[in-house]
Amino acid sequence: MATDKVRFPQILFCSATRALEETWQPRADVYRMPDGWLVKLELAGVRPDDVQLATRGDMLWVRGMRRDPRVRECLHCHRLEIEYSRFERVMELPGLSESAEIGVSYQDGMLLIRIQTESHR
């Protein structure tokens, strides 16, 4: 049985005017399913409206923003370890096509992306 390789290229899409703006990559688990893929991304504190998905060929893009609602309170920071900024994750999923059926849910801080590939419909 052949195994699919899943690679996580570290790609940052920054323009010269946004060079100082940092992006982070959420942690991800990727599962090969009999009918496609299941991708889980750790996105605690991210509003579902602040997430965008896109596919191109066999690539899946997940982009968005985690906002810090406390910034406006003018708090004096003691320690900041949680990243609040734009994020992006790009993954190659063999067999993915732009016509794949994609279902998305957000549960307990995890974004779940279920992808049913065309060959399994």
Summary of the structure (lengths in Angstrom):
residues: 121
radius of gyration: 16.4
end to end distance: 21.1
largest distance: 57.4
contacts: 279
relative contact order: 0.29
helix: 10%
strand: 41%
